[in-house]
Amino acid sequence: MSEFRYGGDATKKRPGPGAGGLKVWHEYVFTFDNPKGPHEEFWQHTLGCRQWFKLKRNTATNEILGGGA
């Protein structure tokens, strides 16, 4: 088990209530980009405080660039 767990793209906007039905939610949940380079992501500290946080990480080098905005 890992101490941290990836939680997804932190730049994606969640659809609002009544935002177009199943197609909109399907795209939100299952369609994603796979960017190379700096990217904001959600992570969870699973073996510690269990809190969720945003992290800016370079996906090409795995370098941590700081907390998310």
PQR file of N, CA, C, O and H, with PARSE charges and radii, in Angstrom:
ATOM      1  N   MET A   1       0.844  -1.184   0.000 -0.4000 1.5000
ATOM      2  CA  MET A   1       0.000   0.000   0.000 -0.0000 2.0000
ATOM      3  C   MET A   1       0.888   1.246   0.000  0.5500 1.7000
ATOM      4  O   MET A   1       1.932   1.282   0.651 -0.5500 1.4000
ATOM      5  N   SER A   2       0.461   2.243  -0.727 -0.4000 1.5000
ATOM      6  CA  SER A   2       1.209   3.487  -0.838 -0.0000 2.0000
ATOM      7  C   SER A   2       0.711   4.518   0.180  0.5500 1.7000
ATOM      8  O   SER A   2      -0.457   4.506   0.569 -0.5500 1.4000
ATOM      9  H   SER A   2      -0.387   2.214  -1.256  0.4000 1.0000
ATOM     10  N   GLU A   3       1.592   5.389   0.595 -0.4000 1.5000
ATOM     11  CA  GLU A   3       1.209   6.421   1.562 -0.0000 2.0000
ATOM     12  C   GLU A   3       0.287   7.468   0.941  0.5500 1.7000
ATOM     13  O   GLU A   3      -0.540   8.059   1.635 -0.5500 1.4000
ATOM     14  H   GLU A   3       2.541   5.399   0.279  0.4000 1.0000
ATOM     15  N   PHE A   4       0.426   7.697  -0.362 -0.4000 1.5000
ATOM     16  CA  PHE A   4      -0.397   8.685  -1.057 -0.0000 2.0000
ATOM     17  C   PHE A   4      -1.132   8.024  -2.221  0.5500 1.7000
ATOM     18  O   PHE A   4      -0.620   7.093  -2.843 -0.5500 1.4000
ATOM     19  H   PHE A   4       1.097   7.216  -0.926  0.4000 1.0000
ATOM     20  N   ARG A   5      -2.326   8.512  -2.506 -0.4000 1.5000
ATOM     21  CA  ARG A   5      -3.132   7.973  -3.599 -0.0000 2.0000
ATOM     22  C   ARG A   5      -3.530   9.089  -4.554  0.5500 1.7000
ATOM     23  O   ARG A   5      -4.002  10.145  -4.133 -0.5500 1.4000
ATOM     24  H   ARG A   5      -2.742   9.268  -2.001  0.4000 1.0000
ATOM     25  N   TYR A   6      -3.332   8.842  -5.847 -0.4000 1.5000
ATOM     26  CA  TYR A   6      -3.724   9.786  -6.887 -0.0000 2.0000
ATOM     27  C   TYR A   6      -5.244   9.860  -6.944  0.5500 1.7000
ATOM     28  O   TYR A   6      -5.926   8.837  -6.902 -0.5500 1.4000
ATOM     29  H   TYR A   6      -2.948   7.985  -6.189  0.4000 1.0000
ATOM     30  N   GLY A   7      -5.772  11.089  -7.041 -0.4000 1.5000
ATOM     31  CA  GLY A   7      -7.214  11.265  -7.036 -0.0000 2.0000
ATOM     32  C   GLY A   7      -7.788  11.882  -8.292  0.5500 1.7000
ATOM     33  O   GLY A   7      -9.005  12.043  -8.392 -0.5500 1.4000
ATOM     34  H   GLY A   7      -5.218  11.921  -7.075  0.4000 1.0000
ATOM     35  N   GLY A   8      -6.950  12.232  -9.256 -0.4000 1.5000
ATOM     36  CA  GLY A   8      -7.480  12.754 -10.505 -0.0000 2.0000
ATOM     37  C   GLY A   8      -7.006  14.155 -10.835  0.5500 1.7000
ATOM     38  O   GLY A   8      -6.246  14.779 -10.094 -0.5500 1.4000
ATOM     39  H   GLY A   8      -5.962  12.101  -9.175  0.4000 1.0000
ATOM     40  N   ASP A   9      -7.479  14.619 -11.965 -0.4000 1.5000
ATOM     41  CA  ASP A   9      -7.147  15.917 -12.527 -0.0000 2.0000
ATOM     42  C   ASP A   9      -7.807  17.031 -11.715  0.5500 1.7000
ATOM     43  O   ASP A   9      -9.031  17.053 -11.581 -0.5500 1.4000
ATOM     44  H   ASP A   9      -8.097  14.112 -12.567  0.4000 1.0000
ATOM     45  N   ALA A  10      -7.020  17.945 -11.179 -0.4000 1.5000
ATOM     46  CA  ALA A  10      -7.570  19.042 -10.370 -0.0000 2.0000
ATOM     47  C   ALA A  10      -7.997  20.233 -11.216  0.5500 1.7000
ATOM     48  O   ALA A  10      -8.516  21.214 -10.684 -0.5500 1.4000
ATOM     49  H   ALA A  10      -6.026  17.928 -11.288  0.4000 1.0000
ATOM     50  N   THR A  11      -7.785  20.158 -12.523 -0.4000 1.5000
ATOM     51  CA  THR A  11      -8.175  21.279 -13.383 -0.0000 2.0000
ATOM     52  C   THR A  11      -9.539  21.065 -14.033  0.5500 1.7000
ATOM     53  O   THR A  11     -10.090  21.989 -14.631 -0.5500 1.4000
ATOM     54  H   THR A  11      -7.363  19.361 -12.954  0.4000 1.0000
ATOM     55  N   LYS A  12     -10.081  19.873 -13.925 -0.4000 1.5000
ATOM     56  CA  LYS A  12     -11.378  19.554 -14.516 -0.0000 2.0000
ATOM     57  C   LYS A  12     -12.502  20.133 -13.666  0.5500 1.7000
ATOM     58  O   LYS A  12     -12.484  20.012 -12.441 -0.5500 1.4000
ATOM     59  H   LYS A  12      -9.634  19.122 -13.439  0.4000 1.0000
ATOM     60  N   LYS A  13     -13.470  20.754 -14.308 -0.4000 1.5000
ATOM     61  CA  LYS A  13     -14.601  21.348 -13.585 -0.0000 2.0000
ATOM     62  C   LYS A  13     -15.755  20.362 -13.521  0.5500 1.7000
ATOM     63  O   LYS A  13     -16.178  19.818 -14.541 -0.5500 1.4000
ATOM     64  H   LYS A  13     -13.485  20.852 -15.303  0.4000 1.0000
ATOM     65  N   ARG A  14     -16.264  20.134 -12.306 -0.4000 1.5000
ATOM     66  CA  ARG A  14     -17.385  19.219 -12.092 -0.0000 2.0000
ATOM     67  C   ARG A  14     -18.664  19.831 -12.663  0.5500 1.7000
ATOM     68  O   ARG A  14     -18.929  21.012 -12.439 -0.5500 1.4000
ATOM     69  H   ARG A  14     -15.920  20.576 -11.477  0.4000 1.0000
ATOM     70  N   PRO A  15     -19.466  19.045 -13.402 -0.5600 1.5000
ATOM     71  CA  PRO A  15     -20.729  19.570 -13.929  0.2800 2.0000
ATOM     72  C   PRO A  15     -21.677  19.981 -12.806  0.5500 1.7000
ATOM     73  O   PRO A  15     -21.720  19.346 -11.752 -0.5500 1.4000
ATOM     74  N   GLY A  16     -22.423  21.034 -13.041 -0.4000 1.5000
ATOM     75  CA  GLY A  16     -23.387  21.498 -12.058 -0.0000 2.0000
ATOM     76  C   GLY A  16     -24.653  20.650 -12.079  0.5500 1.7000
ATOM     77  O   GLY A  16     -24.809  19.798 -12.953 -0.5500 1.4000
ATOM     78  H   GLY A  16     -22.388  21.549 -13.897  0.4000 1.0000
ATOM     79  N   PRO A  17     -25.556  20.872 -11.129 -0.5600 1.5000
ATOM     80  CA  PRO A  17     -26.819  20.135 -11.088  0.2800 2.0000
ATOM     81  C   PRO A  17     -27.611  20.318 -12.389  0.5500 1.7000
ATOM     82  O   PRO A  17     -27.749  21.438 -12.882 -0.5500 1.4000
ATOM     83  N   GLY A  18     -28.118  19.236 -12.929 -0.4000 1.5000
ATOM     84  CA  GLY A  18     -28.913  19.283 -14.146 -0.0000 2.0000
ATOM     85  C   GLY A  18     -28.113  19.689 -15.372  0.5500 1.7000
ATOM     86  O   GLY A  18     -28.657  20.302 -16.291 -0.5500 1.4000
ATOM     87  H   GLY A  18     -28.006  18.326 -12.528  0.4000 1.0000
ATOM     88  N   ALA A  19     -26.825  19.355 -15.398 -0.4000 1.5000
ATOM     89  CA  ALA A  19     -25.940  19.817 -16.478 -0.0000 2.0000
ATOM     90  C   ALA A  19     -25.885  18.855 -17.655  0.5500 1.7000
ATOM     91  O   ALA A  19     -24.807  18.373 -18.000 -0.5500 1.4000
ATOM     92  H   ALA A  19     -26.383  18.857 -14.651  0.4000 1.0000
ATOM     93  N   GLY A  20     -27.004  18.569 -18.268 -0.4000 1.5000
ATOM     94  CA  GLY A  20     -26.980  17.859 -19.539 -0.0000 2.0000
ATOM     95  C   GLY A  20     -27.096  16.352 -19.512  0.5500 1.7000
ATOM     96  O   GLY A  20     -26.949  15.731 -20.565 -0.5500 1.4000
ATOM     97  H   GLY A  20     -27.881  18.960 -17.988  0.4000 1.0000
ATOM     98  N   GLY A  21     -27.345  15.735 -18.399 -0.4000 1.5000
ATOM     99  CA  GLY A  21     -27.614  14.302 -18.384 -0.0000 2.0000
ATOM    100  C   GLY A  21     -26.392  13.408 -18.342  0.5500 1.7000
ATOM    101  O   GLY A  21     -25.297  13.824 -17.964 -0.5500 1.4000
ATOM    102  H   GLY A  21     -27.464  16.240 -17.543  0.4000 1.0000
ATOM    103  N   LEU A  22     -26.618  12.146 -18.749 -0.4000 1.5000
ATOM    104  CA  LEU A  22     -25.602  11.109 -18.609 -0.0000 2.0000
ATOM    105  C   LEU A  22     -24.364  11.341 -19.467  0.5500 1.7000
ATOM    106  O   LEU A  22     -23.255  11.011 -19.046 -0.5500 1.4000
ATOM    107  H   LEU A  22     -27.508  11.808 -19.056  0.4000 1.0000
ATOM    108  N   LYS A  23     -24.533  11.899 -20.656 -0.4000 1.5000
ATOM    109  CA  LYS A  23     -23.382  12.115 -21.531 -0.0000 2.0000
ATOM    110  C   LYS A  23     -22.359  13.060 -20.885  0.5500 1.7000
ATOM    111  O   LYS A  23     -21.155  12.811 -20.949 -0.5500 1.4000
ATOM    112  H   LYS A  23     -25.434  12.167 -20.998  0.4000 1.0000
ATOM    113  N   VAL A  24     -22.838  14.135 -20.268 -0.4000 1.5000
ATOM    114  CA  VAL A  24     -21.949  15.096 -19.607 -0.0000 2.0000
ATOM    115  C   VAL A  24     -21.215  14.424 -18.451  0.5500 1.7000
ATOM    116  O   VAL A  24     -20.011  14.619 -18.287 -0.5500 1.4000
ATOM    117  H   VAL A  24     -23.816  14.338 -20.216  0.4000 1.0000
ATOM    118  N   TRP A  25     -21.930  13.632 -17.645 -0.4000 1.5000
ATOM    119  CA  TRP A  25     -21.298  12.954 -16.512 -0.0000 2.0000
ATOM    120  C   TRP A  25     -20.346  11.859 -16.974  0.5500 1.7000
ATOM    121  O   TRP A  25     -19.294  11.656 -16.369 -0.5500 1.4000
ATOM    122  H   TRP A  25     -22.909  13.474 -17.778  0.4000 1.0000
ATOM    123  N   HIS A  26     -20.707  11.155 -18.037 -0.4000 1.5000
ATOM    124  CA  HIS A  26     -19.817  10.129 -18.575 -0.0000 2.0000
ATOM    125  C   HIS A  26     -18.489  10.750 -18.992  0.5500 1.7000
ATOM    126  O   HIS A  26     -17.427  10.219 -18.669 -0.5500 1.4000
ATOM    127  H   HIS A  26     -21.562  11.320 -18.528  0.4000 1.0000
ATOM    128  N   GLU A  27     -18.543  11.876 -19.710 -0.4000 1.5000
ATOM    129  CA  GLU A  27     -17.315  12.551 -20.134 -0.0000 2.0000
ATOM    130  C   GLU A  27     -16.512  13.051 -18.938  0.5500 1.7000
ATOM    131  O   GLU A  27     -15.284  12.973 -18.948 -0.5500 1.4000
ATOM    132  H   GLU A  27     -19.406  12.308 -19.972  0.4000 1.0000
ATOM    133  N   TYR A  28     -17.185  13.561 -17.911 -0.4000 1.5000
ATOM    134  CA  TYR A  28     -16.492  14.061 -16.713 -0.0000 2.0000
ATOM    135  C   TYR A  28     -15.750  12.931 -15.994  0.5500 1.7000
ATOM    136  O   TYR A  28     -14.612  13.108 -15.559 -0.5500 1.4000
ATOM    137  H   TYR A  28     -18.183  13.624 -17.903  0.4000 1.0000
ATOM    138  N   VAL A  29     -16.400  11.771 -15.873 -0.4000 1.5000
ATOM    139  CA  VAL A  29     -15.823  10.669 -15.102 -0.0000 2.0000
ATOM    140  C   VAL A  29     -14.814   9.850 -15.900  0.5500 1.7000
ATOM    141  O   VAL A  29     -13.766   9.485 -15.367 -0.5500 1.4000
ATOM    142  H   VAL A  29     -17.324  11.628 -16.226  0.4000 1.0000
ATOM    143  N   PHE A  30     -15.107   9.554 -17.166 -0.4000 1.5000
ATOM    144  CA  PHE A  30     -14.310   8.585 -17.903 -0.0000 2.0000
ATOM    145  C   PHE A  30     -13.391   9.154 -18.980  0.5500 1.7000
ATOM    146  O   PHE A  30     -12.499   8.449 -19.452 -0.5500 1.4000
ATOM    147  H   PHE A  30     -15.958   9.851 -17.598  0.4000 1.0000
ATOM    148  N   THR A  31     -13.585  10.407 -19.380 -0.4000 1.5000
ATOM    149  CA  THR A  31     -12.748  10.997 -20.425 -0.0000 2.0000
ATOM    150  C   THR A  31     -11.750  11.949 -19.774  0.5500 1.7000
ATOM    151  O   THR A  31     -12.129  12.840 -19.014 -0.5500 1.4000
ATOM    152  H   THR A  31     -14.309  10.979 -18.997  0.4000 1.0000
ATOM    153  N   PHE A  32     -10.471  11.749 -20.081 -0.4000 1.5000
ATOM    154  CA  PHE A  32      -9.456  12.608 -19.482 -0.0000 2.0000
ATOM    155  C   PHE A  32      -8.256  12.752 -20.399  0.5500 1.7000
ATOM    156  O   PHE A  32      -8.007  11.909 -21.261 -0.5500 1.4000
ATOM    157  H   PHE A  32     -10.163  11.025 -20.699  0.4000 1.0000
ATOM    158  N   ASP A  33      -7.521  13.828 -20.199 -0.4000 1.5000
ATOM    159  CA  ASP A  33      -6.273  14.053 -20.915 -0.0000 2.0000
ATOM    160  C   ASP A  33      -5.147  13.376 -20.147  0.5500 1.7000
ATOM    161  O   ASP A  33      -5.278  13.086 -18.958 -0.5500 1.4000
ATOM    162  H   ASP A  33      -7.723  14.513 -19.499  0.4000 1.0000
ATOM    163  N   ASN A  34      -4.065  13.135 -20.823 -0.4000 1.5000
ATOM    164  CA  ASN A  34      -2.880  12.582 -20.183 -0.0000 2.0000
ATOM    165  C   ASN A  34      -1.724  13.540 -20.484  0.5500 1.7000
ATOM    166  O   ASN A  34      -0.865  13.246 -21.315 -0.5500 1.4000
ATOM    167  H   ASN A  34      -3.959  13.371 -21.789  0.4000 1.0000
ATOM    168  N   PRO A  35      -1.712  14.698 -19.793 -0.5600 1.5000
ATOM    169  CA  PRO A  35      -0.730  15.728 -20.127  0.2800 2.0000
ATOM    170  C   PRO A  35       0.697  15.328 -19.743  0.5500 1.7000
ATOM    171  O   PRO A  35       0.926  14.600 -18.777 -0.5500 1.4000
ATOM    172  N   LYS A  36       1.630  15.825 -20.522 -0.4000 1.5000
ATOM    173  CA  LYS A  36       3.044  15.618 -20.204 -0.0000 2.0000
ATOM    174  C   LYS A  36       3.604  16.957 -19.752  0.5500 1.7000
ATOM    175  O   LYS A  36       3.539  17.941 -20.489 -0.5500 1.4000
ATOM    176  H   LYS A  36       1.445  16.417 -21.307  0.4000 1.0000
ATOM    177  N   GLY A  37       4.152  16.999 -18.554 -0.4000 1.5000
ATOM    178  CA  GLY A  37       4.700  18.230 -18.004 -0.0000 2.0000
ATOM    179  C   GLY A  37       3.964  18.646 -16.743  0.5500 1.7000
ATOM    180  O   GLY A  37       3.272  17.825 -16.141 -0.5500 1.4000
ATOM    181  H   GLY A  37       4.205  16.199 -17.955  0.4000 1.0000
ATOM    182  N   PRO A  38       4.095  19.895 -16.330 -0.5600 1.5000
ATOM    183  CA  PRO A  38       3.458  20.380 -15.098  0.2800 2.0000
ATOM    184  C   PRO A  38       1.939  20.259 -15.166  0.5500 1.7000
ATOM    185  O   PRO A  38       1.314  20.614 -16.166 -0.5500 1.4000
ATOM    186  N   HIS A  39       1.359  19.749 -14.077 -0.4000 1.5000
ATOM    187  CA  HIS A  39      -0.084  19.523 -14.043 -0.0000 2.0000
ATOM    188  C   HIS A  39      -0.572  19.523 -12.592  0.5500 1.7000
ATOM    189  O   HIS A  39       0.119  19.025 -11.704 -0.5500 1.4000
ATOM    190  H   HIS A  39       1.867  19.461 -13.265  0.4000 1.0000
ATOM    191  N   GLU A  40      -1.776  20.087 -12.352 -0.4000 1.5000
ATOM    192  CA  GLU A  40      -2.372  20.069 -11.006 -0.0000 2.0000
ATOM    193  C   GLU A  40      -3.219  18.826 -10.838  0.5500 1.7000
ATOM    194  O   GLU A  40      -4.023  18.483 -11.705 -0.5500 1.4000
ATOM    195  H   GLU A  40      -2.338  20.492 -13.074  0.4000 1.0000
ATOM    196  N   GLU A  41      -3.029  18.149  -9.702 -0.4000 1.5000
ATOM    197  CA  GLU A  41      -3.714  16.886  -9.432 -0.0000 2.0000
ATOM    198  C   GLU A  41      -4.242  16.860  -8.001  0.5500 1.7000
ATOM    199  O   GLU A  41      -3.752  17.578  -7.129 -0.5500 1.4000
ATOM    200  H   GLU A  41      -2.376  18.428  -8.998  0.4000 1.0000
ATOM    201  N   PHE A  42      -5.250  16.017  -7.777 -0.4000 1.5000
ATOM    202  CA  PHE A  42      -5.729  15.738  -6.423 -0.0000 2.0000
ATOM    203  C   PHE A  42      -4.995  14.506  -5.908  0.5500 1.7000
ATOM    204  O   PHE A  42      -4.807  13.534  -6.639 -0.5500 1.4000
ATOM    205  H   PHE A  42      -5.648  15.434  -8.486  0.4000 1.0000
ATOM    206  N   TRP A  43      -4.580  14.555  -4.635 -0.4000 1.5000
ATOM    207  CA  TRP A  43      -3.938  13.426  -3.969 -0.0000 2.0000
ATOM    208  C   TRP A  43      -4.536  13.281  -2.571  0.5500 1.7000
ATOM    209  O   TRP A  43      -5.054  14.242  -2.004 -0.5500 1.4000
ATOM    210  H   TRP A  43      -4.732  15.345  -4.041  0.4000 1.0000
ATOM    211  N   GLN A  44      -4.456  12.060  -2.022 -0.4000 1.5000
ATOM    212  CA  GLN A  44      -4.918  11.808  -0.657 -0.0000 2.0000
ATOM    213  C   GLN A  44      -3.788  11.176   0.150  0.5500 1.7000
ATOM    214  O   GLN A  44      -3.086  10.285  -0.327 -0.5500 1.4000
ATOM    215  H   GLN A  44      -4.034  11.279  -2.482  0.4000 1.0000
ATOM    216  N   HIS A  45      -3.628  11.656   1.379 -0.4000 1.5000
ATOM    217  CA  HIS A  45      -2.637  11.088   2.303 -0.0000 2.0000
ATOM    218  C   HIS A  45      -3.300   9.892   2.997  0.5500 1.7000
ATOM    219  O   HIS A  45      -3.853  10.034   4.087 -0.5500 1.4000
ATOM    220  H   HIS A  45      -4.199  12.380   1.767  0.4000 1.0000
ATOM    221  N   THR A  46      -3.243   8.727   2.368 -0.4000 1.5000
ATOM    222  CA  THR A  46      -4.010   7.554   2.812 -0.0000 2.0000
ATOM    223  C   THR A  46      -3.509   6.927   4.109  0.5500 1.7000
ATOM    224  O   THR A  46      -4.313   6.411   4.884 -0.5500 1.4000
ATOM    225  H   THR A  46      -2.793   8.612   1.482  0.4000 1.0000
ATOM    226  N   LEU A  47      -2.214   6.958   4.363 -0.4000 1.5000
ATOM    227  CA  LEU A  47      -1.691   6.310   5.573 -0.0000 2.0000
ATOM    228  C   LEU A  47      -1.415   7.299   6.705  0.5500 1.7000
ATOM    229  O   LEU A  47      -0.808   6.939   7.714 -0.5500 1.4000
ATOM    230  H   LEU A  47      -1.560   7.377   3.734  0.4000 1.0000
ATOM    231  N   GLY A  48      -1.852   8.520   6.540 -0.4000 1.5000
ATOM    232  CA  GLY A  48      -1.641   9.538   7.563 -0.0000 2.0000
ATOM    233  C   GLY A  48      -2.957  10.170   7.961  0.5500 1.7000
ATOM    234  O   GLY A  48      -3.831   9.511   8.524 -0.5500 1.4000
ATOM    235  H   GLY A  48      -2.345   8.813   5.720  0.4000 1.0000
ATOM    236  N   CYS A  49      -3.094  11.445   7.667 -0.4000 1.5000
ATOM    237  CA  CYS A  49      -4.277  12.208   8.092 -0.0000 2.0000
ATOM    238  C   CYS A  49      -5.495  11.974   7.197  0.5500 1.7000
ATOM    239  O   CYS A  49      -6.593  12.410   7.542 -0.5500 1.4000
ATOM    240  H   CYS A  49      -2.384  11.980   7.210  0.4000 1.0000
ATOM    241  N   ARG A  50      -5.329  11.296   6.055 -0.4000 1.5000
ATOM    242  CA  ARG A  50      -6.388  10.960   5.106 -0.0000 2.0000
ATOM    243  C   ARG A  50      -7.006  12.168   4.412  0.5500 1.7000
ATOM    244  O   ARG A  50      -8.061  12.051   3.789 -0.5500 1.4000
ATOM    245  H   ARG A  50      -4.437  10.941   5.775  0.4000 1.0000
ATOM    246  N   GLN A  51      -6.368  13.315   4.512 -0.4000 1.5000
ATOM    247  CA  GLN A  51      -6.881  14.517   3.852 -0.0000 2.0000
ATOM    248  C   GLN A  51      -6.564  14.511   2.367  0.5500 1.7000
ATOM    249  O   GLN A  51      -5.568  13.936   1.926 -0.5500 1.4000
ATOM    250  H   GLN A  51      -5.510  13.410   5.017  0.4000 1.0000
ATOM    251  N   TRP A  52      -7.441  15.170   1.600 -0.4000 1.5000
ATOM    252  CA  TRP A  52      -7.228  15.394   0.175 -0.0000 2.0000
ATOM    253  C   TRP A  52      -6.542  16.741  -0.010  0.5500 1.7000
ATOM    254  O   TRP A  52      -6.798  17.679   0.746 -0.5500 1.4000
ATOM    255  H   TRP A  52      -8.249  15.637   1.959  0.4000 1.0000
ATOM    256  N   PHE A  53      -5.668  16.841  -1.015 -0.4000 1.5000
ATOM    257  CA  PHE A  53      -4.992  18.100  -1.291 -0.0000 2.0000
ATOM    258  C   PHE A  53      -4.667  18.186  -2.782  0.5500 1.7000
ATOM    259  O   PHE A  53      -4.654  17.180  -3.492 -0.5500 1.4000
ATOM    260  H   PHE A  53      -5.460  16.079  -1.628  0.4000 1.0000
ATOM    261  N   LYS A  54      -4.404  19.418  -3.239 -0.4000 1.5000
ATOM    262  CA  LYS A  54      -3.966  19.637  -4.612 -0.0000 2.0000
ATOM    263  C   LYS A  54      -2.446  19.693  -4.630  0.5500 1.7000
ATOM    264  O   LYS A  54      -1.812  20.203  -3.706 -0.5500 1.4000
ATOM    265  H   LYS A  54      -4.415  20.235  -2.663  0.4000 1.0000
ATOM    266  N   LEU A  55      -1.884  19.162  -5.695 -0.4000 1.5000
ATOM    267  CA  LEU A  55      -0.436  19.119  -5.847 -0.0000 2.0000
ATOM    268  C   LEU A  55      -0.096  19.426  -7.299  0.5500 1.7000
ATOM    269  O   LEU A  55      -0.749  18.923  -8.213 -0.5500 1.4000
ATOM    270  H   LEU A  55      -2.399  18.748  -6.446  0.4000 1.0000
ATOM    271  N   LYS A  56       0.912  20.239  -7.509 -0.4000 1.5000
ATOM    272  CA  LYS A  56       1.405  20.477  -8.867 -0.0000 2.0000
ATOM    273  C   LYS A  56       2.615  19.569  -9.062  0.5500 1.7000
ATOM    274  O   LYS A  56       3.585  19.625  -8.306 -0.5500 1.4000
ATOM    275  H   LYS A  56       1.443  20.648  -6.766  0.4000 1.0000
ATOM    276  N   ARG A  57       2.532  18.721 -10.109 -0.4000 1.5000
ATOM    277  CA  ARG A  57       3.564  17.715 -10.355 -0.0000 2.0000
ATOM    278  C   ARG A  57       3.900  17.683 -11.837  0.5500 1.7000
ATOM    279  O   ARG A  57       3.023  17.829 -12.688 -0.5500 1.4000
ATOM    280  H   ARG A  57       1.744  18.676 -10.723  0.4000 1.0000
ATOM    281  N   ASN A  58       5.175  17.491 -12.134 -0.4000 1.5000
ATOM    282  CA  ASN A  58       5.602  17.305 -13.519 -0.0000 2.0000
ATOM    283  C   ASN A  58       5.398  15.826 -13.843  0.5500 1.7000
ATOM    284  O   ASN A  58       6.087  14.969 -13.290 -0.5500 1.4000
ATOM    285  H   ASN A  58       5.888  17.373 -11.443  0.4000 1.0000
ATOM    286  N   THR A  59       4.453  15.524 -14.739 -0.4000 1.5000
ATOM    287  CA  THR A  59       4.121  14.143 -15.034 -0.0000 2.0000
ATOM    288  C   THR A  59       5.216  13.432 -15.837  0.5500 1.7000
ATOM    289  O   THR A  59       5.239  12.203 -15.891 -0.5500 1.4000
ATOM    290  H   THR A  59       3.893  16.220 -15.189  0.4000 1.0000
ATOM    291  N   ALA A  60       6.111  14.184 -16.453 -0.4000 1.5000
ATOM    292  CA  ALA A  60       7.203  13.576 -17.217 -0.0000 2.0000
ATOM    293  C   ALA A  60       8.355  13.146 -16.317  0.5500 1.7000
ATOM    294  O   ALA A  60       9.000  12.130 -16.577 -0.5500 1.4000
ATOM    295  H   ALA A  60       6.092  15.183 -16.409  0.4000 1.0000
ATOM    296  N   THR A  61       8.616  13.917 -15.255 -0.4000 1.5000
ATOM    297  CA  THR A  61       9.758  13.625 -14.376 -0.0000 2.0000
ATOM    298  C   THR A  61       9.338  13.180 -12.979  0.5500 1.7000
ATOM    299  O   THR A  61      10.180  12.738 -12.197 -0.5500 1.4000
ATOM    300  H   THR A  61       8.092  14.742 -15.044  0.4000 1.0000
ATOM    301  N   ASN A  62       8.063  13.288 -12.656 -0.4000 1.5000
ATOM    302  CA  ASN A  62       7.509  12.977 -11.331 -0.0000 2.0000
ATOM    303  C   ASN A  62       7.986  13.967 -10.262  0.5500 1.7000
ATOM    304  O   ASN A  62       7.848  13.691  -9.071 -0.5500 1.4000
ATOM    305  H   ASN A  62       7.379  13.646 -13.291  0.4000 1.0000
ATOM    306  N   GLU A  63       8.535  15.094 -10.661 -0.4000 1.5000
ATOM    307  CA  GLU A  63       9.011  16.125  -9.736 -0.0000 2.0000
ATOM    308  C   GLU A  63       7.823  16.886  -9.139  0.5500 1.7000
ATOM    309  O   GLU A  63       6.904  17.275  -9.860 -0.5500 1.4000
ATOM    310  H   GLU A  63       8.647  15.318 -11.629  0.4000 1.0000
ATOM    311  N   ILE A  64       7.846  17.095  -7.828 -0.4000 1.5000
ATOM    312  CA  ILE A  64       6.813  17.867  -7.140 -0.0000 2.0000
ATOM    313  C   ILE A  64       7.177  19.350  -7.286  0.5500 1.7000
ATOM    314  O   ILE A  64       8.280  19.769  -6.936 -0.5500 1.4000
ATOM    315  H   ILE A  64       8.592  16.780  -7.242  0.4000 1.0000
ATOM    316  N   LEU A  65       6.234  20.126  -7.806 -0.4000 1.5000
ATOM    317  CA  LEU A  65       6.500  21.544  -8.082 -0.0000 2.0000
ATOM    318  C   LEU A  65       5.836  22.465  -7.059  0.5500 1.7000
ATOM    319  O   LEU A  65       6.038  23.679  -7.108 -0.5500 1.4000
ATOM    320  H   LEU A  65       5.338  19.785  -8.091  0.4000 1.0000
ATOM    321  N   GLY A  66       5.057  21.918  -6.142 -0.4000 1.5000
ATOM    322  CA  GLY A  66       4.430  22.717  -5.110 -0.0000 2.0000
ATOM    323  C   GLY A  66       2.964  22.375  -4.945  0.5500 1.7000
ATOM    324  O   GLY A  66       2.429  21.500  -5.626 -0.5500 1.4000
ATOM    325  H   GLY A  66       4.893  20.932  -6.102  0.4000 1.0000
ATOM    326  N   GLY A  67       2.330  23.082  -4.028 -0.4000 1.5000
ATOM    327  CA  GLY A  67       0.911  22.890  -3.801 -0.0000 2.0000
ATOM    328  C   GLY A  67       0.096  23.529  -4.916  0.5500 1.7000
ATOM    329  O   GLY A  67       0.569  24.427  -5.612 -0.5500 1.4000
ATOM    330  H   GLY A  67       2.765  23.793  -3.475  0.4000 1.0000
ATOM    331  N   GLY A  68      -1.111  23.062  -5.072 -0.4000 1.5000
ATOM    332  CA  GLY A  68      -1.994  23.624  -6.092 -0.0000 2.0000
ATOM    333  C   GLY A  68      -2.545  24.967  -5.673  0.5500 1.7000
ATOM    334  O   GLY A  68      -2.478  25.342  -4.503 -0.5500 1.4000
ATOM    335  H   GLY A  68      -1.495  22.333  -4.507  0.4000 1.0000
ATOM    336  N   ALA A  69      -3.080  25.677  -6.617 -0.4000 1.5000
ATOM    337  CA  ALA A  69      -3.646  27.008  -6.353 -0.0000 2.0000
ATOM    338  C   ALA A  69      -4.986  26.909  -5.669  0.5500 1.7000
ATOM    339  O   ALA A  69      -5.605  27.931  -5.373 -0.5500 1.4000
ATOM    340  H   ALA A  69      -3.134  25.373  -7.568  0.4000 1.0000
TER
END
